[in-house]
Amino acid sequence: AMVISSAGEITKPKQPCFCVQTSATQENMTKGSVNTITFGSELFDLNGDFASNTFTAPVTGKYMLTARVTLAQMDHDANFYAGFSIVTSNRDHSMVLSIQDIMEAQPELYPFEMAVVADLDASDTAYVTYIESGPGASQTDVYNADNATDRKYHVFSGCLLA
């Protein structure tokens, strides 16, 4: 259950901890709708708690959750707001970007990054979403890179803290 090295380091092989990346491109995400970001490539999942784009907490505790998604082709001329969230069973942890207020032109790429300490009960879930509002086109993409090194731009990870 627990391994203590001669130097005093403690490892717990079944400690809830995961890190996933994208494995496919999501093109033309639907404007005005919540779009779940798809993560199909596990880098690691120590306790087997991540499946179908969702982390499920195996025990009640405080979890550090992080997400990074780089978006492409955001419609600057029509979009009003873009929202990026780590959604948990208890609450949404969100950041909102006023696209027209801070961008003078359509960005080629725009990164969203977030880190939260979330209070999760056993069986609570967490996943990542994106939504845009405004009259423009449904054209925002999450590109999947051709190799594992470039997929670092789209990562969702988490671990049990306490």
Buried (B, 14 or more C-beta within 10 A) or exposed (E): EEEEEEEEEEEEEEBBBBBBBBBEEBBEBEBEEEBBBBBEBBBEBBBEBBEEBBBBBBEEBEBBBBBBBBBBBBBBEBBEBBBBBBBBBEEEBBEEBEBEEEBEEBBEEBEBEBEBEBBBEEEBBBBBBBBBBBEBBBBBBBBBBEEEEEBEBBBBBBBBEE
